[in-house]
Amino acid sequence: MQNLNQFLQLIDGYIGGSQWFVFLLLGTGLFFTIYLKFPQFRYLGYSLKIVRGKFDKEGDEGDTSHFQALTTALSGTVGTGNIAGVALAIHLGGPAALFWMLMTAMLGMTTKFVEVTLSHKYREKAEDGSIAGGPMYYMKNRLNMKWLAVIFAVATVFSSFGTGNLPQINSIANSVFTTFGVKHFITGGILAVLLAFVIIGGIKRIAKVTERLVPTMAVIYFIGAIAVIIYNYENIIPSIAAIIGDVFSGTAAVGGFLGASFSFAFNRGVNRGLFSNEAGQGSAPIAHAAAKAHEPVSEGLVALLEPFIDTIIICTLTGLALLASGVWTEKLENKFQIADLAILERSYDESISADKDKLSDFILGKTDLPKFAGELSVENGVIKEKITIIHARSVAEDVKVYKNGDLYTGMLPIENGHYNNNSKIQLRGKSLLHSAPLTTIAFTRSWFGDWGRYIVTIGLLLFAFSTAISWSYYGGRAITFLFGIKGVFWYRIVYVVGFFLASFMDTTIIWTFSGITIALMTIPNLVGILFLHKEMKTEIGSFWDEYRRRFPNEKVPGGFSKEQQ
């Protein structure tokens, strides 16, 4: 497991975790924001009108309404990224990571507006009569780059697992186990059956499910997060100050948190921001392609709302709940994951500044420290040698060793700081938490007390399950593009099986794999929409010309009118 995670981290370091990918993502959003004169601010009010059907025409072709397309796309984005992803970003990069998540969302509103508009324009009908769309169709039909379309479609299939499948059920299973003690494979098995039932019905059944799930889960989660923030009201201002104040300096060590550099906060914030709202990834255009609309820009304006709702509202609430509650710096009792573990050969004391600096540099990857190799003597669960165990980027405390659920006595072989995953050995103790378990604990720090964990668990269950539903559709559309409609059945079988297996896989490995697949899908899409920047401006002009003709008494934003040119 550790070797696999290191291999995936190496790949991620060159792709999703690299600075060039971050700059490509933000740079594309910034370019279109300036080029199209800040549409995320100027057009936001019109987006709300179009969702309500203002621009519809009788006979508009499609399988879903604007609202259903919006909720389907939102169900694909509002998921573990809002609960587990925010917690992971803060765990890795400190409060400043939340700032970069929000910046990603603000620029991402424009990126999503552009990608959905262009993809909607070049959609097609599939063999079964349903509407098929997404970036692969504008790549094939407009750019005449079938090879790029194939790369994007293959990346979409992989990303359907890396974004919508594996991390979703893994987070659900972890949260359900933390809250109710239900074993991971039981949760995975039950939900895999439910998932199969829903996705067999195709986009129309998916749309009907998501249009009910999304509003319900949003209300439940909103109430829980607000309760935590208000209950810890004295920490609201310090939390906001930390988000802004640490942006360019990084976050110093505090509590069990050993610090984070500017580059780490920036990179992880942008990466998790993309995972949360998927702006630029090319997934939302697949959902919006099915919407009934005769004018592509109208559907692009609907999509513009998604990063605003998903990241600027929901992720901000999660981030403030985590920071105001203070749990992000606390060491809490948990079972250690091997991929998050390192055993150092000597004892380091966090209360000694020199030791703390060495540990901080080790955590940040600035330097290496000697790892233990040999055998550890364990008596009644207690390790006798003076060593330091790093878990979840923190110094673990009160560590006990278990085998098959019982306290272990005997020798524990260690190789390069890790023990054998097949030995049925389990380490437990106090360390920092991340992902869904951290948010679960944060929600207990309010008037709801322990009941708060149920809000996270229920919210995560609805969020993540709806995301898995939507991504099965995205992957299915990619399979349709590559192999035809007959390949979708076999894809769905593999998707459901993968969903079950991921319920008891290592969380860290899943998130690393996720970062890679997101980048592989995003890069060709960003390149494609940059090629079509002039066409995007022309489409906006056509839209506002029609809007002006149909609603002559309304004032519309200036610029881009073809009739006025």
PyMOL commands that set and color helices and strands:
alter all, ss='L'
color gray80, all
select helices_A, chain A and resi 2-14+19-35+39-42+44-51+66-77+80-93+96-121+135-141+146-162+166-180+184-199+202-231+233-245+262-277+284-288+296-303+305-325+327-329+338-340+353-363+421-423+435-442+449-483+487-504+507-531+533-550
alter helices_A, ss='H'
color red, helices_A
select strands_A, chain A and resi 124-125+131-132+332-335+341-344+374-379+382-383+388-391+394-395+397-403+406-407+410-415+418-419+425-431
alter strands_A, ss='S'
color yellow, strands_A
deselect
rebuild
show_as cartoon
